Amino acid sequence: MSITFSDCAETVQELHKLLGELEQQCSALHVERLGSFEWYQLLEQKLLPQLGDDAFLVAAVVGGTNIGKSVLFNHLAGSRASATSPLASGTKHVTCLVPHGFEDAHDLSSIFPGFELKEWSDSEQALDESDSDWLFWQHSDSLPDNLLILDTPDIDSDARVNWDRADKIRRSADVLIAVLTQQKYNDAAVKEFFRRAAAEDKFVLAVFNQVHLPDDEPFWPLWMNTFSAETGVNPAFLYLAPHDRQAAESNQLEFFERLWPIPSDSTSPAAGASETNAIAPSLTQSHQAGRRLRDDLAMLRFGEIKLRTLRSALDLILTTTGVPNYLHRVKKRSDEFRSASELLSTHKLAEIDNWPMLRNGLIVDNVRLWWQSQRDGWSAKVHSFYNQIGSGITRGWRFVDEQLRGPQTAPMEAYRAREWEAVLDAVDEVYKRLHWFKELGNPLLQPRLEALLGAITRQELLDQIRSEHEAADLDAQLQELVKSELNKFRNESPEWYRSLRQLDAVAAAARPAVSIALFVTGFGPVGNAVGHLAAETAVTSVVSVAGDVAAGGVTAAVGETWISNTASSGAAWLEARFRRIHEQFIAQRAAWLAELLQKYLLGSLPEELASAAMISESPAFQKITEVVETLRTELTFLVAGKASPIDDVQIDDVESSGKLSSDDATTQAS
């Protein structure tokens, strides 16, 4: 398996994109903005702009007041780029040198977010007082094309603005060049800055400046040991710069590398040697030679530094305090919304146990209407003729019944009145639940619920619902429902449907004799009433639906055995379908009420709660988890194979090429 910086760059870009998508979804959850997390700032300000095939290093010279930061900066630049003075020059703004043409291929503003970039023409510009976070930059032909260097304000300044700038510098830099002196290595502000750098596992290169050699040789290990103990920083490389003002001013200062930590078998001041003349034996002849820091950074150690930067940044992002912690916060808040969503969903709020049922007779009438629409030819004419006669007789019977018992409320209007009582109960229950939720004091929901309950009074809501309830065409809704269900029956059970059609045709042939016989024996209008009564108790007779006549006459015409077989094969299914019509009509009416509650009272709150409740199951959330594991795997391969591509590079090869490309940092593992 081959892993390169470019592979990590693509994965990091995908992670950034997914986190942006997830943050948009999380607006209702009131989770902290991603920009407030330091790991996310590192992701945006460090990893995104500085990973890829054209990898480069940003080296920031940092330290306290009057310790020679600008001298070191000029040494790295190879020219007198920054103002220097025996007195504290007081650099107030970040200054940056970039390789010639670098800005054509890279976006400097994305490399240094939070800074206002200005082209740098005068070394004195960085001394101007301003609350603006300026970063002055200019080209340097002497820099390798993979190195940017920063001169920075004093990190031990009392100015709060300098602390903020120091944080931005720390996040932007690949390597921090810690400039220390005997007087400044133990300063409180300096230590605080580097404690944060150690927590981020930043690549630190330490330079003890203004050292009196060889007199201070026994003491620098003590200074370094104190600095490391107080900050947690163990520099990857350590250099000593002699106190030589003339060499510093002429940009000829030499740097001497020292090993740190000192090997345990060495004789050193820390190991009990005489502090007056003990020199760490790690100071070999090769270490005595002066080094050019710029070449060390840009050539010999580029791959090692870049790999360390990648590893430390990803470690911070992938640990429990980074992306996993953010996902945990999102899931926890999403789960809180899920419980609220379940209780405040409009359909849940509109649930009423005593919602009224239709009279079976209303459904039977609509079943008969549908069946009449299925007839054709002579059968339809015969049934239509005798049904008209029956309807006339039925109207007469109803007239007589009303004279005896008084006017009767139509069945559907009676249902409408019972339904309104159920609506009143439902609205009352909704308000009880909303007030209960508001009184719980949930900080996420309380403001929304207070605004919601204050937008419309209960009476105004009831007036709106009453108006729509009275305008509802319940007969048309029931007719459409019955039609839909029986059309399904016809399509799903074609054999039984054909059997009923045959039965209906036989009934049409027997209809004249049967109708006369029923009328003579008293089963005319009375028979119709009896048929309704039977339907009110249970739908057990297929004949009453298919033939629209009393069972006895058709039995005589077609035979009891045939009817029994047909009824036994389909009556149970028909009864189930009949009950389903009841249930679906109630469900439709409950949904109607839920829609009105949402329209006039709840608004978009139920949808917002439901959406927030599902965020932890969203594709973006799940994909982020996968991408985090991918990054962990890539980081493991990179770290495991780092020695091979770096240590095998010869210094001569590096100097001839000018830099190490990101391909040189490719890790081969299997």
N, C-alpha and C positions, 0 to 999 in steps of 0.2 A: 504493500500500500504506500503510495507516494503522497505526502502532504507538503504543501508550500504555504508561504505567507498569503499567496493569492487565494488558496482554498479557504483559509481562515477569513480572508477579506470578504469573500462571497457569502460565507455563513454569517458573518457579523452584519453585513448589509441586510440579509434576510431577517435576522433577529430584530434589527432596528425597524424595518418595515412592519413586521408583525406587532411589535410593541406599540407602534403608532396606531395601527388598526385597533388594537385592544384598548388603548387609552381613549379613543373616540367612543367605543362602546361603553366605557366605564363612567361616562359623564354623570349618569344618574346615580352611581354608587357613592359619589363623593369621596373617592380614593384620592390620595395625594397625587399631584401632578408629577409625571415622570421627571420633569426638569428639576424637581426639588431634591431628587436623589443624587448623591455624589457619583454612584456607579454609573448612572445614566449620563451624567455630564461627561464622565470619562469615556463612555461609549461614543457619544457624539463628537466630543472635542479631541479625542485621542485616536481611538481605533479606526473610526470611519475615514478620517482624512489621511492617516499615515500607514495604512496597510495596502499591500498590492505589489505588483511587479517592480514599480519604480520607488521602492521603499527608500526612506531617507531618515536622518536623525535630526532631532532638535535638541541642541545642548544649551542649557541655561546656566549661566554663571550666577550663583546666589551666595549671599552671605550678609554679614552685618556692616556697620558703618566703618569707613576708612580702613579697609583691610586689603585693598588692592584688587577689587573685582574688575575694574576697568583695565588695569594692567593685564590681567589674565585674559580678558576679552580681546584686547589688542593683540596679544600673543596668538590666540586662536585665529584671529582675523588675518594675521600676517601683515598688519599695517596699523597705523595710529588712527583707529576708527573712533575711539571714545576719548572724551576729555579726561586727562589725568592731572593730579596735583598732589603735592605733599600734604595739602590739607584735604579734608573730606569734600569731594566734588559734589556730593548730594544729588546723584541721579534720581530724578523723580518719575521718569517714564521708561518703559521697556524699549530697548533699541535692538534691532535685528539685522543681521547680515544674511543675505541669501545668495546662492550661486547665480551667475549671470543667466538670464532666461528662465529661471526656475518658475516665476509667476506665470509664464505662458502655458505651462503644463499642469500647474497646481493652483488651487484657490487658497490664497493666503488667509482670507477671512475665515474659511472653514478650519484651517490649521490653528488659528488663534481666535476662537470665538470669544466674544465679550470685549474685544479691543476695537478701538477705532483706528484703522490703519492710515498712516500718513507717510509719504515719501520723505526720506531723511536726507537733508542737504548740508546740515551744519551740526557738528558734534555738540554744540552748546544747546541745541533744541531740547534735548532730554532733561535739561536742568530747569525748564520753565515750570512754575507752579500751576496746577490745574486739577480740578476734580474729575475731568474727563479721563477715561482710560485709553490714552493714546499709545500706539505702538509705532515707532518710527523705523522704517526699513529702507535699505538701499542694497544695491548690488555689490558683490565683491568678486573680482576676477581671480583672487588668490584662493578662494574656497573650493574644495572638491564639490562635485555636483550632487553629492548626497548628504551634505552637512549644512544645517542652519544653526547660527549661534545667537544667543540672547545675552545682552547686558541688562541687569535688573535693578530696581530700586532696593534700598536697604531693607532687609526683612526684620531688623530690630528697631525700625523707626516707630515713633509714637503715633504717627499718622495712620488712622484707621484705613484710609484709602490704600495705603501701601500693603496692608494685610490682605485686603480683597484682591489686589493685583497679584500678590504672592500666590494666593490660591489658584488663580487662573494660570499663572506661569507653571505651577507644579503640575497641573492637569495637562498642559500642552506639551511639556518637555518629555523627551525620551530619556534623557540623562541629566541629572542635576550635578553640576560641578560645585561642590561645597568648598568655598574658600574660607579657611579658618586661620586664626592666628593664636598666639599664646594668650592674648587678652580676650579674644572673642569666641573661643571654642566652647565656652561654658555659659554664654549669655542666655537668659531665660527665653527671649523671643526667638532666638536662633534655634534653640532646642525644641520649642513648640512647633516651628515650621518643619523641622526634620522628623519629629515624632509622627506627624501626618504623612510625611514621605515614606517613613518606615512602615506605617500601617498599610500603605498602598503598594509596598514592596517595590518602590522606585529604584531604578539603577542609579547609584550614587558613586561619583568619583570624587575623592577628597584630596584637597590641596592645602597643605600647611604652608602659608605664605610668610614671608619676612622672617624666615628661620636663620639663626646664626649658626652656620656650619663651620667646623664640626662641633662647636660647643653645645648646641642644642640636641645633638644626636641622642644622648641618653634620655631626653625628656619627652620627645614627641610621642613615644609609645604610651607614656602616662597620660598625656593630653588626649590621645586618640582613644585610650581605654575609657576615660571619663566621658568623652563625647558619646561613644557607643553605648555605654551603660545608661546614660541619661536619655538617649533618643531611640535606642533600638536599631540604629543604623550601623551596618557593617559594610563599609565601602568595598565595591568590587575591585577598585584600584586606589592606590594611595601614592601621592607625590609630595616631595618637599621642594619648595622654591626658596632659594637663599635671599637674605636681605641684601639686595644690591640695587640701589636706587638708579645708578647710572645704566645698568643693564635693563632695568625695568623701563626707563624713559626711552631708551633706544630700541626697545623691543627685542633685546638680545637675551632675555632672561632664560636660564636653563632650569629644567625640572628633573628631579631625581626620584626614580620609582623606589618604593619600599614595599615589602610584603606585609600584608595584614589579613588576618591576625598572624602574629609572629609564631612560627612553628614551636611546638611544645618543647623540643629538644634544644632550643636556642638559649643562649645566655643573654638575658636582657634585664633592664632595670626592674621590670615587673617580676622577674625570676630571682631577684636578690643580688644582682651584680652591683658593683659600685656605680653610683649615679654620676660620678665625676668623669669617668673615662670609659664606661661600658658602651660599646656600639653593637647593635644587634648583628649577629653573624649572618643574618639573612641578607645583609648588604654585600652582595657579591660584586665582583669587578664589573659585571654587566650592568648591575644596578647603579654603579657609580657614574656611569656615562649619562650625560644630559639627554633628555627625550623631548620630542616635539609632540605636544598634546594633540594638536590638530591631526597629525598623521595617525596617532594611536586611535583616535575616535573614528575618523573617516575611512581608515583602511584596515589596520590590523584587527580592530575589535568591533567593527561595524556589525557583523552577523551576531556576535555574542550579545551585544547591547540590545539589538533589535529583538532578538529572541527573548531576552529577559523582560523587555518592555511588554511584549505581547503576552508573555506568561503572567506577569504581575497584574496587568490590566484585566485579563480574562479571569484570573483567580478571583479578583474582587467582584467581577460581574456575575460569576457562576456560583459563588459561595452562597450560603444561606442568607447573607445580608444583601445580596444583589437581586437578580431576576427571580430566584425561587421565593424569596421573601415577598417580593411584589405580587407574584402569583398567589401566594398564600393570603395576602391581604384582599386581593380581588375575590378569591373563592369564599373567604369568610364573609365578606360583605354581600356577595351574591347569595349565599345561603340565607342570610338575614332577610333579604328581599324575597326569597322563595317562600318563606313561611307567611310573610305579609301578603304576597301575591295570591297564595292559595285561599286565604281568608277574605281577601278583598276583590277577588275576581267577580265580574258582574253576574256570571251564571251561578256562582256560589251564593252571592248575596240574594239572588232571586229564587233560591230554593225554598219552596213552601210545601210542607208535608200534606196539607189539606187542600191542595189545588183541586177544584171541582172537575168531575168527569161529565162527558156528554151523555145524554140519554141514548141508549142503544137504538131507539127508533129513528133518531136522526141519521145514524150511520146506515141503518137498513134502508131508509128512503133513498140515500145516495147510492147504495149498492144497486138498488132496483133501477135507478136512473141510468147507471153505467151499463147494466145488463141490457136495458132497452136499446142502448146505442149499439150493442153488438148484434142485434137481430137484423135480418135482411129478408127480402123476398116476401112470400106469402105468410111466413111465420110472423114477421114484423107487422103485417097488416092485420092479421087476426088478433094478435095480442094488443095492438094499438086500439082497435075497435072496441074490444071488450074492456080495456083499461079505462077508456073514456066513459063508458057506461058505468064502470065501477066508481070512477072519480065523482060522477054526478050523484050517484047514490051515497057515496061517502060524505059529500058536502051536505047533502040533506040530513044524513045521520048526525053530523056535527052541529047543524043548526038546531035540531031537536035536543041534542045534548046540552047546548048552551042555554036553551030556553029552560031546561030543567035545573041545571047547575050554575048558571050564570056564565059570563064571559071568561074564557080561559086564556092564560098567557101562552104565547107561542113557545114551543120548547127551546128554540135557540135564544129567545129573549130572556127566558128563565135562566138559561146557562150564563148569559151575559151578566145578569144581576149577581149570580153566585160568584162569578169570576171577579167582579169588582170588589167584593168583600175580601177575596183572596189577595188582590192587589193592595188593598189597604193594609192588610196584615204584613205583606212583603215589604212595603215601604217603611212601616213602623220598625220592622226587624233590621232593615238597612241602617236606619238612623241610630238604632241602639248599638250596632256593631261599629259604626264610624265614630261615635262618641266614645266608645270603649277604647278603640285604638288611639284616639287623640289623648285620652286621659292616661294612657300608658307612658306618655312622654318620650316616645321614640324620636330622637333628634332628627332622624332622616325623614320621618313621615309627618311629624307634628305640624310643621309649618304648612305643608301641603293640605293636610286635613282641615286645619283652621281656615285656610283660604277657601277650600272647597265648600265647607259647611256654611260659610258666610256669604257665598255667592248667590244662593237661592234659598228661600224659606221652604219649609215643608209644605205649606199650603200652596205656594206657587208651583212646586213640583207636582202636587196632586192635581192641580188644575190643568197642567200641561198633559199629564197622563190621562186624565178623564176625557179631555177633548179627543185625544187619539183613540181611546178605548171606544168611545161612542161612534167614531167614524169607521172603525174596523168592520170589514165585511166578513163576518164569521162564516156565513153560509158558503161564500165563494171559497174561503180557505179550506173548509171541510170537503167541499165538492172536489177541489183540486187534489187534496190529499187522498181521498178515496179513489179517484181516477188513477193517480200515480201508483197506488198499491195494487189495484186490480189489473192494471196494465202489466205490472211485474208478474202477477199471478198468471196471466195469460201467456207471457213469454217463458216463464220458468216451468210451468206445468201444462204443456200443450195437450197432452193426452187427456188429462182430467177436464180441461177446458172443452175439448171436443165432445167428451161424454155429456157434459152439461148442455152443450148445444143440441145434441141428439135428444136429450131429455126434454129440452125446451120445445123442440120441433114436435115431439110426441104430445106434449101438453097443449100445443097450439091446435093439433088435430082434434083433441078431446075437449077443447075449451068450450064450444057451444053447449054440448050436453052437460058438461061438468058445471058450467056457470048456472044453467037453468036448475040443475039438481041442487046446487048449493043454495040458490036463492029460495027454492021451495022449502028446503029443510032448515032455513034460517042461518046459513053460513055465507050470506052476502056481506053487507057492511059489518055484521057481527064477526064473521070469519076474518075480515081484515083486522079488526080490533084484537081478536084472539091471536092472530099472527104477530102483531106488534108486541103483545104481552109475552108471547113465547120468545121473541127476539130480545126482550128486555132481560130475561133471565139467563138465556144462553143460546148461542147459535148452534143448534143441534140438527137442524133439518136443511139439507142441501136443497130439497124440493122447494122450500119457501123462497129461496133466493132465485132458483133457476126457473121455476114455473110460475111464480107469483100467484099460486092458488093453494087451497088447503090440501093436505097430503092425501086424504082419502080418495078424491076423484081421480088423481093421476095414478094412484096405485091400481085402481080398477082398470084404468086404460092401458097401462104398460106392464103391469105385473109387479108384485111385491119383491120378488127375488132380485130383479135387475136394479131396482131403486136401493135396496139394502146394500148390495155390493158396491154401488157407486158411492153411497153415503159413507160406508165404512172406510173406503179408501181415501176420502177427501174431507170429511167433516172435521176431523181433528186439525188438519192443516188450515181449513177455513176459519176455525175458531181462533187459532193462533194469529192468523192474519187480521182478524177482527180486533183482537186485543192490541195488536201492533198499531192499528189505526188510532185506537184510544190513546196509547202511549205517545205516539208521534204528534198527535194534535196538542196534547198537554205540553210536550217539549217545545213545539212551535210557539205556543202562547207564553211559556216561560222565557223563551229566547226573545220574544217581542218585548216583554217587560224589561229584560236585561239591557236590550238596546236603548230603550227609553231612559233607563237609569244612567247609562253611560252618556247618552246625548245631553240630558238636562242636569245631571248631578256630578257624575264621576269624571267626565271628560276623558282625557288620555291617561289618567292615573293607572288603571288596570293594565293597559298595554305597556306602560313604562315599567311597572313592577314586574310584569311577566318577562319583559325583555331583559331587565337587570338580573332576574333570577336565573336566566339561562346563559349568562356571560361565561361562567366557569365551564360550560359545556360547548362553547362556541369553537369554530374551527381555528380561529386565531389563538385562543388560549391553549388548545391542544397542540397546535403546531409549535408554539413557543417552547413547550415542554420537550418536544422532539429535537428542536434546534439546539437547545441547551445541552442535551446529551451528545449531539453531534459535535458541538464545540469542545466539550470535555474530551471526547475521543481524539479530536484533531490536536488538542493541546498535549495530550498524553504522548502521541506519536512525535510531535515536534520536540518535546523535552527529552524523550527517550533517545532521540537520534541527533541531539544538537552537537555532540563532540565531533562527529564524522565530517560534516561539511565545513566546519570552521577550522579545526585543528590541522586538517590536511592541506590548508591553503598556505603556500609559501609566501613569505614577506615580499620577495622580489616580484612574484606574480601579482600580488595585490598592488604594489607600487606602479607596475606597468599598466595595470587596468584602470587604476584610479579609484576603484571602489569595489565592494562586493555587491553583486546583484542579489535580489531576493531569491533567485533560483539557486544561488550558492548556499542559501539557508534551507534548502529542501531536505526534508527528513525522509529517508528510505526506511521503512519498517514493514514487517509482515506478520 
